[in-house]
Amino acid sequence: MDVLTVAGGLARIAVIDGLCAGADFERALECDVRLAGVSARLSADGARAPEACAARLACLLGEARAKDIVLTGRTFDGREALRLGVVTRVVEDGALAAEARALADLIASRPPLAVRAVKSAVEQTRALTLAEALALEHDHFCRLIGSRDHKAAVEAFLERRTPAFTGQ
């Protein structure tokens, strides 16, 4: 398992091929996006070697699926990881690196302020009511609409060109 870091830490992509178990599994869960090869094998190691992944899995998958994975320590492939919601995409093994790079490039092309705001809103939403989460998104929107990056995006759209973002 490798971690691809996007544009100076803007996002982290887990690239899962082969076996991803124990500490590597935990590290993958810490990433913003997780891609797996079809033949990847994932396991939390469960009650055999307890880790901190139970809480992350419960937030990500819900209590029942988290317990299934952690209590059994069973191993599952990339397709089942996608079905469970552990990974966001499954890619043919030979195309995994190219898919991860394309995803990293796409995220890096987005306005850095907006990427950080989206990540923050998604992460904070777990602890908020729907009304609080919507208010948080509104606050982010109000802050971002006044940014230089937003102005650059609007100008680029009107001029039919690719914007250049500065993170300001």
PyMOL commands that set and color helices and strands:
alter all, ss='L'
color gray80, all
select helices_A, chain A and resi 7-9+23-29+46-48+53-61+63-72+78-84+93-108+112-125+130-145+148-158
alter helices_A, ss='H'
color red, helices_A
select strands_A, chain A and resi 2-6+11-16+19-21+33-37+41-43+76-77+89-91
alter strands_A, ss='S'
color yellow, strands_A
deselect
rebuild
show_as cartoon
